[in-house]
Amino acid sequence: MDEAKVQETRAWLTKAFHDLESAEWLLARSDPLREAAAFHCQQTAEKALKEGGCYERA
C-alpha cells in the first residue's frame, strides 16, 4: 500500500475514533445526550466504512 493511502486510512480512523470518544462522553454525562451520541455513533460507522474504501482501493 502506498504511503498516501496509509495516511488517508489513518486519518479516517482517527476521525472515527474521535467521534466514538465524543459519543462515549455524551453518554457518560449526568444528563446523557442520547440523540447527539447516536449521531456521533453513526458518524463513527460512516468514517470507518470510508476507511475501508481507502484500504480496498490501495
FENJOSUL-V821896 format. One record per helix or strand of 3 or more residues. SS is the DSSP state (helix for helix, strand for strand). FROM is the first residue (numbers start at 1). TO is the last residue. If there is no record, write none. Layout:
ss;from;to
SS;FROM;TO
SS;FROM;TO
This chain:
ss;from;to
helix;3;28
helix;34;57
